[in-house]
Amino acid sequence: MDAIRNLKFKNKILLSTVSVLVLLSLAVVIIFRFVLLPSLTSELQRRGLSIAQSIAMMSTSYLLEGNRDSLTGLLFDEFQLDERRRIVSYIIVFDNHQEVFAHTFIGEFPESIFEAHRILPSQDHSIVSLTFSEGLERVYDIAVPVREGIYQVGVVRVGVNKAIIDRLVGNIAVILLSAITAVIVVGFIISQWLSKYITRPVTRLTRLAEEISH
């Protein structure tokens, strides 16, 4: 505190300005971390849930008829839509015996996906964060029951790619850091000019007082 009290008036103005800019920057970072990021994550999960519910509605008749080929074709059609291709990693449909009925994996099917996520009969949907050992991208695995009336005839699981959020967060972080740095630099320059502008008359007055006292 004594060190701050002993600072020149010009340096106090400079320190105050920089402190305000740093506090504002911290406030922006906190808002981004605790408001914007959860909002982005929630929106991604909502989109994934909407896709899963839509596929669940279309899958009922194929499950009841045991028509694997047609359902697989439907899943690939839905998977390859432009707006879904960017965010969906996979789509799987299980029958009422918890066996894979159709899916969109072209290569080897990841065995760990079976026990990674279970939805309870009383649930309308379930969302969990998963990372598979087979090297798949980190996903939000969204499970939705397929129902025929009051009976559950299967489950749809959609993997939503979390890398979408990671890339978006990275881009926003770069923009924020660049903006914060620019604001601090500009604020520092302005505060330097402002401190000189304010202290110049005071310095002259002090000098004049000293001359009069002599």
Backbone hydrogen bonds, N-H to C=O, Kabsch-Sander energy under -0.5 kcal/mol:
donor,donor_aa,acceptor,acceptor_aa,energy
5,R,1,M,-2.4
6,N,2,D,-1.9
7,L,4,I,-1.1
12,K,8,K,-2.2
13,I,9,F,-2.0
14,L,10,K,-2.0
15,L,11,N,-2.7
16,S,12,K,-2.5
17,T,13,I,-2.4
18,V,14,L,-2.3
19,S,15,L,-2.3
20,V,16,S,-2.2
21,L,17,T,-2.1
22,V,18,V,-2.4
23,L,19,S,-2.4
24,L,20,V,-2.3
25,S,21,L,-2.2
26,L,22,V,-2.4
27,A,23,L,-2.1
28,V,24,L,-2.1
29,V,25,S,-2.2
30,I,26,L,-2.4
31,I,27,A,-2.4
32,F,28,V,-2.3
33,R,29,V,-2.5
34,F,30,I,-2.7
35,V,31,I,-2.0
36,L,31,I,-1.7
37,L,32,F,-2.5
39,S,35,V,-1.5
40,L,36,L,-2.4
41,T,37,L,-2.4
42,S,38,P,-2.6
43,E,39,S,-2.1
44,L,40,L,-2.2
45,Q,41,T,-2.2
46,R,42,S,-2.2
47,R,43,E,-2.1
48,G,44,L,-2.2
49,L,45,Q,-2.6
50,S,46,R,-2.3
51,I,47,R,-2.0
52,A,48,G,-2.5
53,Q,49,L,-2.6
54,S,50,S,-2.1
55,I,51,I,-2.3
56,A,52,A,-2.3
57,M,53,Q,-1.9
58,M,54,S,-1.5
59,S,55,I,-1.4
60,T,56,A,-0.7
63,L,59,S,-2.3
64,L,60,T,-2.3
65,E,61,S,-2.1
66,G,62,Y,-1.0
67,N,62,Y,-2.2
68,R,66,G,-1.3
71,L,67,N,-1.5
72,T,68,R,-2.8
73,G,69,D,-2.2
74,L,70,S,-2.1
75,L,71,L,-2.6
76,F,72,T,-2.2
77,D,73,G,-2.1
78,E,74,L,-2.5
79,F,75,L,-2.7
80,Q,76,F,-1.9
81,L,78,E,-0.9
84,R,81,L,-0.9
85,R,81,L,-2.5
86,R,82,D,-0.7
87,I,84,R,-0.7
88,V,84,R,-2.7
89,S,87,I,-0.5
89,S,159,G,-3.7
90,Y,159,G,-0.9
92,I,157,R,-2.7
93,V,102,A,-3.0
94,F,155,V,-3.2
95,D,99,E,-2.5
96,N,153,V,-0.7
98,Q,95,D,-1.8
101,F,93,V,-3.2
102,A,93,V,-1.6
104,T,91,I,-1.2
111,E,109,F,-0.6
113,I,110,P,-1.5
114,F,111,E,-1.5
116,A,112,S,-0.6
117,H,113,I,-0.5
123,Q,120,L,-1.8
126,S,143,A,-1.9
128,V,141,D,-2.0
130,L,128,V,-0.5
130,L,139,V,-2.9
135,G,132,F,-1.2
139,V,130,L,-2.4
140,Y,160,V,-2.2
141,D,128,V,-3.0
141,D,139,V,-0.7
142,I,140,Y,-0.7
142,I,158,V,-2.9
143,A,126,S,-3.0
143,A,141,D,-0.6
144,V,156,V,-2.7
146,V,154,G,-3.2
147,R,145,P,-0.6
148,E,151,Y,-3.0
151,Y,148,E,-1.7
153,V,146,V,-2.9
153,V,151,Y,-0.6
154,G,146,V,-1.2
155,V,94,F,-2.0
156,V,144,V,-3.2
157,R,92,I,-3.0
158,V,142,I,-2.6
159,G,90,Y,-2.3
160,V,140,Y,-2.5
160,V,158,V,-0.7
161,N,87,I,-3.6
161,N,159,G,-0.5
162,K,138,R,-2.6
164,I,161,N,-1.0
165,I,162,K,-0.6
166,D,162,K,-2.0
167,R,163,A,-2.9
168,L,164,I,-2.1
169,V,165,I,-3.2
170,G,166,D,-2.4
171,N,167,R,-2.5
172,I,168,L,-2.6
173,A,169,V,-2.8
174,V,170,G,-2.2
175,I,171,N,-2.2
176,L,172,I,-3.0
177,L,173,A,-2.8
178,S,174,V,-2.4
179,A,175,I,-2.6
180,I,176,L,-3.1
181,T,177,L,-2.6
182,A,178,S,-2.4
183,V,179,A,-2.6
184,I,180,I,-2.5
185,V,181,T,-2.5
186,V,182,A,-2.8
187,G,183,V,-3.0
188,F,184,I,-2.5
189,I,185,V,-2.3
190,I,186,V,-2.8
191,S,187,G,-2.7
192,Q,188,F,-2.0
193,W,189,I,-2.2
194,L,190,I,-3.3
195,S,191,S,-2.6
196,K,192,Q,-1.9
197,Y,193,W,-2.5
198,I,194,L,-2.5
199,T,195,S,-2.6
200,R,196,K,-1.8
202,V,198,I,-0.8
203,T,199,T,-3.0
204,R,200,R,-2.4
205,L,201,P,-2.6
206,T,202,V,-2.5
207,R,203,T,-2.5
208,L,204,R,-2.8
209,A,205,L,-2.5
210,E,206,T,-2.1
211,E,207,R,-2.2
212,I,208,L,-2.5
213,S,209,A,-2.4
214,H,210,E,-1.8
